[in-house]
Amino acid sequence: MAVTSHYLAVDLGASGGRVVSADWEGSRFELTEVHRFPNGPVHVHDAVYSDVLGLWREIKEGIARAGRTHCGEVHGIGLDTWGVDFALLDRDGALVGNPRHYRDRRTDAILERAFERVPREEIFGATGLQVWQINTLFQLYAMAQSGSAELEAAKTLLPLPNLFYYWLGAAPCAEFTEASTSQCLDLRTRAWADGLIARFGIRRDLFPSLVEPGTEIGTLREDIASDAGLTGRTRIIAVGSHDTASAVGAIPSLDEASAFISSGTWSVIGMEMPGPVIDPEVLSHGFTNEGGLAGKALLLKNMAGLWLLQECRRHWQRDGGDYAWPDLLAAADAAEPFRSLVDPEASDFLNPDDMPAAIRENCLRTGQPVPQGVGQFVRCCLESLAVGYRMALAELERLSGRKISTLRIVGGGSQNRLLCQLAADACGVPVVAGPTEATAFGNVMAQAIAAGELAGIEEGRAAVGRSVTLERYEPRPSDRWAEAVERAMALRAAAAS
């Protein structure tokens, strides 16, 4: 089938970024990665910054490579990033300083001071967002408390993806899904939470107008297009600029009976809802609401993901063990099941120097057999994740009032066949795995909808389904999963006491 349109997806993650080209062929997308580059926070003295200028250089390089690939024609470009971070511009539209990274220490202990002004429950009630110190609201409040000269000089706040949109040629604005991670947005009214912002003494005039995902917000600047050898008009589309929104937007057949997991270093587990679910149970169970595509809200929880396993492998490689992923998973599949469990979200595993040692010490402290050999370690990590998924799905069913019949796993973790099977076994529902490139698919899908080549999100999801091969895992019933959940709950209770 002939290619009708070329789109670019710029996908920026905490550890790396890439520019992906998508050919729309009338019924399906063909994705090609044209540029990949590293990313990470920059430490200067006691501050931690986002490397926005380095990322900008790489974004332009990716556009140039795409221009060469497509003989100078690109019809649209969209961009997604992580949440909460932002840039401040002065009256001339220039940066007033290097944007800080959410890992910056300036928000340490800020929540205690914030709750003196507004209690946690009221902050959640005004926004629907779980209260975390890294959220935009508390970064701004920390700046205000310190008398920040940058904040005083600022005229406009732009969420991080909108900074890059602005540099590409778009008007200053804030895309809704990214803004929903800020704690400055009322998800019910889909507008800035003016009252809450005022209670923290933050200037309301900093916040730009909001735009919905799928909005055309500009045209690629002539100088960038010329440098890339692009001809014609390249439209800038505000896609679901928060990467989770784009990933969930691309899940084929996602319906009211489906839960999703965006699986990677972290596991984002949730459901797509018609609107935010804002009640004390959501807050107490650690769930949150974020913006999705097509006017939807995402009721979700950020959980530990493949971090434990990734760090174990990194440690073994550092010690000379050359373990490929297939070999690790084969060893785990052959290992004794349900031997040891850990709580992946325990503080022991946040950032240890030696992850296998941290797992050993945790098992010793909790009176469990210590894993012996890589197979037992990997099995421990994956079974512990699967138990966490089962517990989270039970909470999701209570909070949403829905019965979950399918679990859909996307992202890098969807390629982990053993984890997908264990998740199906633990949760007692079929798992459908894929697409791996869900974020990029969601990005270009939103552009195709904006261009009128797709009628809406359901047609877009169907097109993504035709573009990839999905795998289905049927649950293998076993009473041992219920026993494992009881063990996990007892471990959490003991740790909390």
N, C-alpha and C positions, 0 to 999 in steps of 0.2 A: 504493500500500500504506500502511496506517495506521501512524503512528509509535507504537511501544510503549514506548520509553525515551529519556530525554535524559541524556547524559553530558557532563562538562566535562573538557577536557585543558588543563592549565597547562603551557606549554612555555617554559622559560627558557634562552636562549642567551647567549653571551658578549657579543653586541652588541645584543640585543633580546629581548623576551618577548612572549607573546601568550596569550590565553585563547580556546580553540576549543570551540564547541558541536558535539556530534555527536548527530544523531537516528538511532536504531536502528529500522529499518523491517522487522525480521523476517528479512531476508536480506542487507541492505546498509546502509552508513552514509552519511549526508549531513552533511558538515562545513560549518560556518559560523564564520568568525572574528568574535568579538564584541568583542575588545579587543586592540589592539597597542600596545606601548610600548617606548621605548629602554632600553638597559641598557649599563653599562660600568663599569670599575673607577674608584674614587674615590681620588685622590692627596692625601695630607695629609703635608706635610713629606717625609720619606724613606719613608713607608709607603704601601702600596697596599691598599685595602679593597674588599670586595664591598658593594654598596649594598643590604643585605638589607631595611632598613626602607622604602626607596623601592620595592623589588620587592614587599614585603608590601602596601603601599598599592595598587599596581596590580593585584595578584592579587584583592584585595577588590573593587576597582572592576569587574574582569572578571566576578566572581561576581555582583555586583549587576546588571550589564547582562544577563547570562544569565538571571537571575531574572525580569527584565522581559520578555525575549524569550519565555520559556517559561511565562509566566503563573504563576510561582512554584513550578514543579516541576522539580527536578533530581535524578536518581536516584543519581549517583555523580560523584566528582571524583578525578582522578589528576594527578600532577605529575612532570615530568622536568626535569633540568638537565644542565649539563656535569659532568665528574668532578672528583675529588681535593679539592675545597674543603669546609670544615666549619665548624661553630660550636661553641663551648664554653659550657656552661650551669653556673650555680652550684647550690647545694643547694636554692635556691628555684625553680629552673627558669628563671632570668633569664640573659640574655647576660652573660658576664663581660667582654666587650669586643666591639668591632666585628670581625667575621670578616675575616681577611686574604684577599686575592685571590692566586691562584696566580702572578700576575706580580710579586708582592712580592719584593724583592731579598734578603730574609732567608735564602733558601736558596742564594744564590750561594756557591760553593765548599763547600757542605755535603757533597757526595758524597765529596770527598777525606777529610774527617773521618769520614764514615760507613764508608768502606771500611777504615779503620784498625780498626774494630770488627768488621765483617762484610764479607767480600769480595763484590764485585758478583755473582759466580756463585752464592754461597750465598743472597743476597737473592732473586735470580731463582728459584733452586731451591725456596725456601720459599714463594713466592707465585705464580709463573708470570707475573708482571707485569714488563714491561720497566722497567728502572731509570731513572727520571727524577727530577731534583731537585725538581720541582713536586709529586710525589706526597705524599699525606697523611703517610706515615711520616717523610719528610724535613722537612716543615714542622714536625711535632711535635718531631723531634730538634733542629732549629734552635732552637725555643722552649726545650727542655730545656737546651741548651748555653748559652743566654743567661740562664738563671735566670728565665724568664718568670713574673711574678707572676700573669698570667692562667692559665697552666697549673697553677700551684700551687693557685689558688682553684677550679679547675674540678672539677665532680663528674661531668659527662656530656659526651661528644662526640657530636654529631649530624652526619652528612653533610648537606650543604646542603639537598637536597630534604626530608630528614626534619625539618629545622628548620621549614620551612614546613608540613609535615604536622602537626607538634606544635602550631604556632600555629593551625592549622585545627581542631584538636580531637583529634588522634591521640595515642596513648601514645608515649613516646620509644622509638625503635627505629632500626635501620639496614637499609635495603632492600638486598638482596644484590647486584644489578647495580651499584649505585652504590658499595657497599663494595668491590667487586672492583677498583675503580680506585685504591684507597687505598695499596696495598703493605702493608697490615696484615692481609690475608685470605689464607688458604690455599685456593686454588681446588679442590684435590683433595678436601679434607675439607669444603669449604663452611663453614668456621668461622674465627674469628679466629686468626691465626698467633701464638699465645701465646708460643712460644719466641723468635721473632724480635722481637716487641714488647719482651720482657723484656731481650734483649741490647742494646737501645738505651736501656734505663733509663726506658721510658715506662710509666706506670701502666696495668695491664690493666683496672682497675675503671672507667676512663673509657669503655670501649666498651660500648654497649648491646646488647641481644639483636638477632639478625639475623632478618629476615623474608624469605620468598621473594616474588618478583613475583606479583601476583594475590591478595595477602592483604588482607582487610579489616582495617584497623587503627584504626577509630574512626568517629565520626559528626560531621558538621559542627557546630561550636559554635552554640548557640542565638542568641547575640548577632549572629554573622556572618550566620546564616540570616535572622534577623529584619530586619537592615539591608538585606539583599538582597531581601526580600519573598518568601522561599522558604517553602513549606509542606511538611509531610511530612518524611521522613527522607532526608538526603543522606549516603550512605556514602562514607567516605574509603578509597580503594583504593591500596595500594602497588603501582603499576604497575612496569614496567621503568624505574626512576627515572633511570638513566643514559640520556641521549638516544640514544646509539648502540644500546643494547639495544632500546629501543622501535622505532627505525627498522628494524633488522634483523628484529625480530619481525613486522613488517607486510609483509614482502616476499612477494608471491604466488608460489607454486610454488618457493620456495627449497628445494633438495634437495642431496644429497651431491655432485652433479656441477655445482653452481652456486657461483660466487664472487659477492660483492657489492661494490659501491662506494657508500658514502654520500657524495655529491658536493656540495660547496659550497666555501667558502673553503679548507677542507681536504678531502682525499680519504681516507676510511677504507676500506681495501680488505682483504677477508678472506673467511673461510668459517665456517660454523656447524659445530661439532664436538660429538661426544657428551661430551667432557671436555677438559680443558686438555692442550696439547702442551708439555711442559716438558723441553726438552733443549738442549744448548749451541748447536745450529744455529739454533734459534728466537732465542736471545739474540743470536748473532753477526750474524744477518741483519736485526736491528732489528724483529722481530715481537714481539707480546705476546699474552697471553690475558686476556679479560675475560668477565664473566658475561653470559649471554643469557637469554632466556625459556625456560620449559618445561624447566629443568634443563640447558640447553645451555651450551657455552662458545664464545666467539668468538675464533678465531685470526686476528689482524688486524695491520695496519700503518698507522700514521698518516703520510700523505704530503702533500706540497704539493698544493694543489688549484687552484681558480680565482683564487687570490690574485694571481698575476702579472697575469692579464688584468684583474681588478677594479682593481688599482692603476694599470695603464696607462690604463684608461678614466677613472679619477678624475683622473689627471694631464692627459689631453687635455681633459676637461671644465673643469678649472681654467684651462687656456689658451684656453678659448673654443670648443673643439670639441664640438658637441652630437651625440654619437654614440649612437644607440639600438642595443640589442643586435642586432636583426635586421640592421641596416646593417653592423655590425662583422663578423658571421658571414658575410654575403654577400661582403664584401670579402676575408675570409680564404679562403672557398671558391674565389674566383677567383685567389688568389695562387699563385705557384710553390711546389709542394710540396718538402719536404725540403731547403730552402735553408739554414736555420740551426736548430740545436738548442741548448738550454741545459739544465742540470740544475736543475729547479725547486726542489730542496732545498739548493742551494748557498747559502752564507752571504751571497753578493752580494744575494740577493733576500729576505732576512728582513724588512727594514723600510727600504728605501731611500727617500730623499726624492723621487727621480725614477726610477720603474721603467723607462720606456723607455730612459733613459740607462744604467741598470744593465745592461739587456739588450744595448745597443750595446757597452758596455765589455767585457762578458763575451765577446761574439762576436769583438771585435777581439783580445782576449787569447788566444783559442783558435784564431785563424786562420780564422775563418768569415766569410762575407759578412754585413755589417751589414744588418738589416732596413730597408727603405725604405718608408715609408707604413704606414698603420694595418693594411692587409690582411696585409702580411708580418709585422708584429709579432704580430697575433692568431694567424696560422698557426703562427708559431714557438712561441707559448705552448701552443697546443692539441696540436700534434704532439709537443712535448716531454712533455706530460702523458701522451699515448697511449703513447709509448715507455716511460715510467715504469710505466704499468699493465702492459704486456707483461712487463717485467722482474719486477715484483712477482708476477704470476700464475705465472711459471715457478718462482719461489721458493716460492710457496704450494703448487704441485703437489709439489715435493720434500718440503716439511715435513709435508704432510698425507697423502702417499701416495695422493692421488686425482688423477684426470684431470678437468680442468675443461672442460665442454662449453658452458656458458652463463655470461655475465657479466650480472648484474642491477644496474642503476644506479638509485638512488633519491635523493631530495633535490632541491635547486634545480638542480643540474647536469644532472639528467635531462631538463630542458627545452632544453638546449643540443644541438640536433640535429647540428651539425657534430662536436662532441666525441664524441657517442655513436657516430656513424658512424666516426670515426677510431679510437675505442677498439675497435670491431668489426674494423676493417681491421688494426690493429696486433696484436691478440691472436689473430686468426684464429678467433674464435668469435662466434656471434650475441650481440648486446646486446639485452636487454629493459629498456626505460626506464620508470620509474614505480613507485610513486606519488611525486609531488613532495612531498606532505604525509605522508611515511612515519612520521615521529616522532609526529605527532598521531594517525594511524591506529593505530599500535602502542599508544599510551597508552589510547585508548578501547576498542580490541580487548581488552586485558588486563582492563579493567573489565567488559566484557560477558561474558568468560569467568568472572570471579569471580561475576557475577550469575547464572550458569547459563544465559545466553541463547546462548552458544556452547559447544560441547563441549570445545574445546581449541584449541591454536595452529594446527593444520592447518585446522580449520573456520574459525577466525578469518582466516587468510590467504586462504582461498577467498572469504570475505565481503568482504575488502578488494579482492580481484580483481574482484568484481562491482560495487564502488563506484567504480572508476576505469577509465580507458581507458589501456591500456599500448601502447607502441610498440616494434616489433621492427626491428632493424637487422642485415642480413646482411653478413658480411665480404666485402670485395672483395680477392681475393688479389693480393699484390704482393711480389716479392723485395726491394723497397726498404726494407721495414720491418726485415728482418734486417740490412741494411746500416746503418740508422739506429740499431739497438740496438748494433751494434759501435762506431759513432761515440760513442754515449752512454757506453758502458763505457770507451772510451778517454779521454773527457773526465773521467770520475770518477777514473780511475787517474792521469791527469796532475795533477788537483787535489790528490790525496792524497799525491803524491810530493814 
